[in-house]
């Protein structure tokens, strides 16, 4: 039966649910060819957010494949890693990216296809494979405590449970209109945004990338009912509002007040950002906490008071507990590691059975995050591992960045840490030992790194040191590295420029 309701708005055009259904069937037919079922073959795809993204994602699933979203901002080495690690059989690219993806696909022994090729296929298969709930559906790559990203595998049942819990917690409804400006290689955009909107037959208005003025323009229309973003987005929106003429500020604010829900996640929300956003729009941003391994875990209430600095209580179907190092439950008011279980929790780390086993304890997933329960609500305290940096809504591995930086011709050794920053949550900072007779400035390092690392992984501060702090056996002492960046400029932010000369050796 045809569904003429609008599903997606992108590129200046509205697409109906019927158009999305038919387009996804064409994609499935093109991917299948003469096959009856992709049998969980991995299909990596780099497509700018919009109708084509949704059609390709659904087409992969309908063909029985495993969707592996690629970041539109990542340089070739990072795309190559994901394509190879996932064992991709097919690599799909839009018009902008397919040319650059072709050699990567060829080197990995994968077929390359363009979105034009897939979407212009005339056949719309009706004999599509049955997708049992236990079948693998998606692999999303996340940085953990190892040097390279791990592929988090979710089944169709996992994804269904994730979406169902959020539809219930946040009361999604068909009358909603989501403005989606998030990247779509993380679950924040894939599940919290696109997945929830399409599940209830709401409208998902998709922007190719985040632009503060464009987002404010849509808020000003008064049509948007839901928006979700990361703290950095809200800080840029506040800056754009403050720079706008008074008359335009009024239009933007009045329109934003008509939304029913605005959320922030993927990183800690600074209290001053929370307060300022409420002044401008009247919205007390709903903070929540989740991970790639199970999407959302905790959420502030939709209707009751939202306590600043807290991430609320478990979402429906998710069980949460706090334990000490031995796995013993801790009482309320005592910090403990967050452990989670439920149908939304992921299946496995792709081809990493040892990592999968160590990630669980008695059936509970060990998040590595520390929290405390106070008056019934959870408050996050930080990471158990020192090698995870949360910057601009992304969680990145310091070890991965260090591996790349060590290949720089001037760098003998380095240590990467996260330094507290009001806008980004944390900034990536690198302490560096140079090779003899070499020099290195922050702009030089950034220019070199941007072709090898995703933008949010590129260091934003550097310290040149004569020797990194180490223990008796030569291991770098990460807790002693962060204080190297304690010096502040007049604004109170960590210094972001190169430090002239070499600093004295840090005592062991």
N, C-alpha and C positions, 0 to 999 in steps of 0.2 A: 504494500500500500504506500502510495506517495505521501511524503511529508514535506509540505511546502513552507514549514516554519524555518526562519533564518537560523542557521547553525553558526556560521563564521562570517565575520566581516574583515576583509583584508584587501589591501591594494585598491581601495576605493570602490570595492564591490561587495555585495552581500550574496552568500551562497547558502542554499537551503540544505536541510538534512537529506533530502532526496538526492541532491547533487553530490553531497559528500559520500553517500552510500554507493552511488553509481561510479564515482571516481575511484573509490577504494576497491571496487570490484574490477575495474580496468587495471589498476596497479597489480592486484593479485593475479589476474590473468597473465599479464606481461611477465611477472616474476616466475610464475609456474611454468609457462611454456607448455611442453607436453607432459609435465609431471602432474601428479594428482595431489601432492603434498610436499612442502619444503622440508618437512620432518625436522623442524627446529634448526634449519640452516640459519646462520647469522647474516643479517642484512644491515650493513652500516650505512647510515644516510646523513648527509650534510645538506640541509634544506633550511633556508631562511624562514623564520616563523610566519605562518600564513596558511591559506587553504591548502596549498600543495603539501606542506608539512603534515597536516592532519590526514590528508588522503594517503600519503605514502606510509605513514605510521600504521594506519588502519589496514591498508593493503598488505603490508608485511604480515600482520597478524592473521588476516583472512586467508593468506596463502599457507599458513602454518609455519611461518618463519619467526625468528627472534629479532626484534628491533634493537639496533645498536645506534643510538643518536650520537652524532659527532658535533662538536662545538664549532660554530661558525667563526669564532675568534681565534681558534688554535692554529699555530703554524704547522707546516708539513711534518716535522719530526713527531709532534704529539699525535697528529692524525694517524700517521704511519704506525705508531705504537698501538693505538686502539684497534686499528684494522687488523693488524697481525695478531695481537694478543687474543682477540675475539675469534680468530680463525674465520674471518668473514668470507662467505662464498660470493656475495654480491656487494658492491659499493655503489650507492646512489648519490648523485649530486645534482643540484639545480644548475641553471644556466651559468651562474656566476662561478661555480666551484667545480663542475664536472671535468673541465680541462686539467685542473691541478690535481684532481683525485685520480685521474686515469693512470699516471705512472705509479702511484702508490698501490692502486688495485692490481696493476700488472705485476709489480714486484712481489705482491702477496699471493699471486695466483688466483685472484678474484675477478669475476666479471664486473665490468663497469656499466652503469646505465644512467641515463639522464631522466629528470622528472618529465621532460617533454615526451621522451620515448614511452615512459610508463603511462602517463595520463592520456596520451593520444592513441593508445591502443583501442581498437574498435570493439574488441571482445569484452563482454562483461560476464565472467564465469558465474554460473549459479551452482555448479557442482563443487563447491569449496569444501576443504577438509573440516572435520569436526574438531573443535578446539576443546579438549578436555581440560578441566581446571588445573590439573597437575602439570600441564605442559609448560615449558619455559616460554616466556613471552618477551622479556626485555633484559638487556644488560646495560646498566649505567655505570660509568667509571667514576670512581671516587678515590681520593688520596687517603691512605691510612698511615700506619706507623712504619710501613715498608717504604723503600725508595721509589717504587713505581706505583701508579694507580692500580687498583684492583677492580675487576669487573663484578658488580653486584647483580646477581641473577634473581629476577622476580618471575613467578609463575602467573598465569592468568588468574588463579585464585588469590594470590597475594595482591595483585593490582585491584581486583574487584573488592577485596576487603579494605584496602587503603581508601578507595574512593567512597565506599559505603559509609565508613566511619566519619569521613569529613562531610559528606552530604548531611548526615545526621547531626554532627556537632555544630555545623555552621548554617544549617537549615537552608541548603540550596533549594531553589525553586525554578520552574520553567520561566517565570517572569524576570529572572535575573539577567543582567547584561554585564559580563566581565570585561574589563580592560586589561589585556595581557601584554606586558612589556618586558617579560623576563626571558632569558635565554632558555632554550628547550633541550638542553642536554643534562639538566638536573631535574629531580622530582618536584621541586618547588613549582616550576612552570608546567611540567608534564602532567603531574597528578593534581596538585592543589589548584591549578588553573584550568588547563585544557580538559583534563580528564573529568573533573567535577562538573564543569559547565556542560559538556556533551552528554554526561550521564543523565542529567535531568532535563535535557532538551532546552537548555538556556542558550543565550547568544554569547559567543566568545569573539570579542573584537580584538584582533591580533595586530600588534605593531611589529615591524621588522627588527626594530631595536628600540632601546629606551631613549627618549628625548623629552626633557622636562617641559619645554614649551608645548609640544604636541600633547603630552599627557594632561597638562593644565587645560588646554583647549577642549579636550574631551570631557574633563571634569566640569568645565564651564557650561557644557551643553545640558547638564542635568540628567543625561540619559544613563550614565554609568551607575550601577548599583553595587558592584564589588570591585575592589582593587587589592592586589597583593604585591608586595615588593620587599626589597632588602633595605636596611638602614641607609646605605649610601644613596639609594634612589630618593628617599624622603629628604635627605639633607640637600640634594640638588634641587628638588622641588621647592623646598623652603627658600633656597637662594634665588631661584627664578622668580618666585612670588615676591620676594622682598625687592627685587630689581624692577618689577613691573610698575606701570602707572597705577595710581590709586583706583581709578575707575575699573581697570582690568582686574586688579586684585579683588574688587568687590564681586565682579562677575564670576571669577574663578572660585572664590570661597563659597558663594551662594550655591553654585552648581555642585561643588564637592559635598556640601552639607546634605544634599538630597540622596547621596549614596547610603546604603544601609550597612555596609561593612567594609572596613579597610584594615588590612593585616600587614604585619611585618615579621620577617623571619630570616633564617639562614645565618644570622649573626646577632649578637647582643645589640639591643636598641639603646643608644645613649638617652639618659633621662631628659636632657635638655631638648633633644630632638622630639621625644614623645610630647613634652610640654608645649613646645612651639607649634607642633602640628595640630594639637588640640586647639590652641589659640586661633590658628588660621582657618581650620575647617570644622571645628566642633567635634572631631572624631578622636576618641581615646583608642589609639591603634591597638588591635588585638595581637598580642605576642603569643607565639607558640614555639614548640621545639620539636625537631625531627631529625632524621638521618636518612641517607640514601638507602640504608639497609631495611627501612620499614616505613618510610615517609614520615607521617606525623605521629608523635608519641604523646605529647602534652599540649594542652591549649588553654588559654584563658577563656572564661565563659563568654558566650555570645550576648547574654542579657544582663548578667549580674556584674558587680564591680570588677574591674580589671586592675589588679595591683601592679604598679610600676616596679619593674625589676623581677617580676615573677612570670613563670610560663604556665601556670595553671595546674590542671589535673589531667589524668589520662583520657585520651579520646576513646570513644566506644570501641569495644573488642580488643583493646590493648591493656595488658597487665604490666604494671611498673613496680619495681621494688628498689630500695637502696641497701647496698651491702658493703661490708668492710673488705679488706684484702683477702680474708679467708672465706668470703662468701656468706658471712653471717649477717642477718638482717640488723640494721641499726635503728634505734628509736627516733621518733620525730625530734627535730632540732639537732640531730647529729649528722654531719656530712657523710655521704656514702656514694659509691659508684652506682650509676643508673643501669639497671638490668631490665630487659624487656622480653615479653613473649606474647604471642597471639597470631592469628591467621594472616596478618599483614606483614609479618617478619619475613625477610628474604629467604630464598632457598639455599644459596651457596655463593661463595666467591668463585668466579669462573676459573676452573682448572687449578684451584689452590686448595686442595683438601686439608692440608695442614693448617692453613689460615682459617678455614671454615671451622675446623674442630676447636681450635683455641679461642675462637670468637664466642663460643657458647659454653655455659656452665650449667649442667643439669637442666638443659632445655631452655635456659634463659640467655638471650643475647647480651653480651657485655659491651656496653657502648663506649667505655673509656671516658665518659663525662661524669663529673662529680656535681652533686646537688644536695640540697637540704630541704626538708619539708618544714614549713613554718605556717601555723594556723591553716593546715590542710592543703596548702599550695606549694608547688615546687619552685625553688630558686636555684638557678645554675651558678656554680662556683668556678668551673674551669675544666681543663683537660687533665687526665692522669698522665698523658704522654707529653713530653716537651717538644716533640717534633711535629705537632699539628698547629698550623697557623690559620686562623679564620680572618679573612680579609675581604671586605666588600661583598659579603654573602657567600663566599667560596671557602671551602676547607681544603687546604693544600699541604703537601708534605714538604717539610724543610729538607729532608734527606734527598728527595727528588731534585729540588732546586740545586742543592750542593753538588750533586753528581754532574749537573749541566755546567755549573760555574767552574768546576775544576778543569773543564776542557778549554777554558779561556787561556790563551798563550801567556798571559801575565800572572795568572793566579797559581800559587804553589799549594795553598790550602785555604779552606774557608769554613765558616760556620754560619748557618742561616737561622734566625730567630724571628719571632713576632714581637713588634714593639707597639704598645698601646697607642691608638690614634683615634681622635674624636670622630673623624669622618668615616674611616674604613674599618673601625673596630680594632684591627691590627694592621700594621704595615710590614711588609717583608723587608727585613734588614739583614745585610751580609757583612760579617767581619772577615777580613781578608788578609792573608799573608801573601806578599808578592814575591815573584821570582827575582833574582839579582838583576840589577840594572834595568828594572821596568817601572813604569808608573801606570796609574789607572784612576780615572775620574768617574764619578757617578754617571754623567751623560754618556761617556764612552761605554761603560758597562751596560747601561740600559739599551743603547743602540745595538750592541752586540747580542744581548739576551733576547730582545723582542722577536728575533727570527727563530729562536729555539725554545721559547717558553710562552705559555699563554699570558696575555697581558697582565692578569692579576697575580702572576707568579714572578714577574720581573721586579728585582729589588728596587725599593724606593728610598733606601738609605744604605750607605756603605761606610765602614770604618777600616782604615788601613792600619794594621798592627804588626809589630815586629814578631810577635809570637802569640798564638792563641792560648788561652788558659787550658791546661791539661792536668790530668791526675798522674799518679805515679807510674801507671802503665801506658801513658800516652794518649788516653782517651780525652777528647775535647769535653770540657765542662760547660754544657749549655747554660746552666743557671748563672755562670759567671760571665757569659757573653752578653746577655741582655743589658746589664748595667753599662756596658760600653756606649750605649746609645741614650744614656740618661740625660746628657747635655741638651738643653732646650734653647730654641730661639725665643724671640720676644713674645710670640704667641703662645708659648708653652708646649708647642708640638716638638717631636723629636727632630733633630737636625737632619736634613735630607740631602745636603751637599757633601762633597768629598772633604775629608779632613786633611788639611795640609800636613805633609810629613808623616813619619811613622811614629806611632805611639809607643810608650814604654811597655815592656813586657808585663803582663798581668801576673801577680803572684799566684802560686798554686794554693 
